[in-house]
């Protein structure tokens, strides 16, 4: 029974590169490194799947794409708008507490008016 071999990421890329860049047949590469073709094709599939996700995140030149930068800027803008809305709402609540009569909106005190307004309306 043979012992399992483990290939590093660099070794896998080297083996894939021989096929992809140098144009060697899969059977030649597999024979040279004594690996099964199914394993080779699995590595190749994994390689291209990870490459696709890399380019989605970073764009074609290896840096973050303009779309990602734009998204981050919009998220920051929305966050700052939420903070402003929170401040204005808190200020509005404080002003209502300070300037409106407590009885103004209580139905038990004559509906929508306070005691002083109801007295002015009666004949």
C-alpha positions in Angstrom: 0.0 0.0 0.0 1.5 3.3 -1.0 1.5 6.4 1.2 -0.5 9.4 0.1 1.4 12.3 -1.3 0.3 15.9 -0.6 1.1 18.6 -3.1 1.5 22.2 -2.0 -0.4 25.0 -3.8 2.8 26.0 -5.6 3.3 22.4 -6.8 -0.3 22.2 -8.1 0.1 25.5 -10.0 3.4 24.3 -11.5 1.8 21.1 -12.7 -1.2 23.0 -14.2 1.1 25.5 -15.8 2.9 22.7 -17.7 -0.4 21.8 -19.4 -1.9 25.3 -19.8 1.1 27.4 -20.8 3.5 24.9 -22.2 0.8 22.9 -24.0 1.7 19.5 -22.8 -0.9 16.8 -22.9 -2.7 15.9 -19.7 -1.6 12.3 -19.9 2.1 13.4 -20.2 1.8 15.7 -17.2 0.0 13.1 -15.1 2.6 10.4 -16.0 5.5 12.7 -15.2 4.1 13.5 -11.7 2.5 10.1 -11.1 -1.0 11.6 -10.5 -4.4 10.4 -11.7 -6.0 12.5 -14.5 -9.2 12.9 -12.4 -7.0 14.6 -9.7 -5.5 16.8 -12.4 -8.9 17.9 -13.7 -10.1 18.5 -10.1 -7.2 20.8 -9.5 -7.9 22.6 -12.8 -11.5 23.1 -11.9 -10.7 24.4 -8.4 -8.1 26.7 -10.0 -10.5 28.3 -12.4 -13.3 28.6 -9.8 -10.9 30.5 -7.4 -9.6 32.6 -10.3 -13.2 33.7 -11.2 -13.9 34.8 -7.6 -10.5 36.6 -7.5 -11.4 38.7 -10.5 -14.9 39.4 -9.2 -13.3 40.9 -6.0 -10.3 42.7 -7.5 -10.9 43.4 -11.1 -8.6 42.6 -14.0 -5.5 44.5 -12.8 -5.4 42.9 -9.3 -6.7 46.0 -7.5 -10.2 46.6 -6.2 -12.6 47.3 -9.0 -14.3 50.6 -9.5 -17.6 49.0 -8.7 -16.4 47.8 -5.3 -15.0 51.3 -4.5 -18.3 52.8 -5.6 -20.3 50.4 -3.4 -18.1 51.3 -0.4 -18.6 55.0 -1.0 -22.4 54.6 -1.2 -22.4 52.5 2.0 -20.5 55.2 3.8 -22.9 57.9 2.5 -26.0 55.9 3.6 -24.4 55.4 7.0 -23.8 59.1 7.5 -27.4 59.9 6.4 -28.7 57.5 9.0 -26.6 59.3 11.7 -28.1 62.7 10.6 -31.6 61.3 10.6 -31.0 59.9 14.1 -29.8 63.3 15.4 -32.7 65.2 13.8 -35.2 62.7 15.3 -33.7 63.0 18.7 -33.8 66.8 18.5 -37.4 66.7 17.3 -38.4 64.6 20.3 -36.7 66.9 22.7 -38.4 70.0 21.1 -41.8 68.3 21.3 -41.3 67.6 25.0 -40.2 71.1 25.6 -42.8 73.1 23.7 -46.0 71.0 23.5 -48.5 70.8 26.3 -48.6 67.3 27.9 -52.4 67.3 27.6 -52.4 68.2 23.9 -52.9 64.7 22.5 -54.5 62.9 25.4 -58.1 61.8 24.5 -59.1 61.8 28.2 -58.6 65.6 28.3 -61.0 66.7 25.6 -59.6 65.0 22.5 -56.9 66.8 20.6 -56.9 69.9 22.7 -55.6 70.7 26.2 -57.7 72.2 28.9 -56.9 75.8 28.1 -57.9 75.5 24.4 -61.2 73.8 25.3 -62.2 76.6 27.7 -61.6 79.2 24.9 -63.9 77.3 22.5 -66.8 77.0 24.9 -69.4 79.9 25.0 
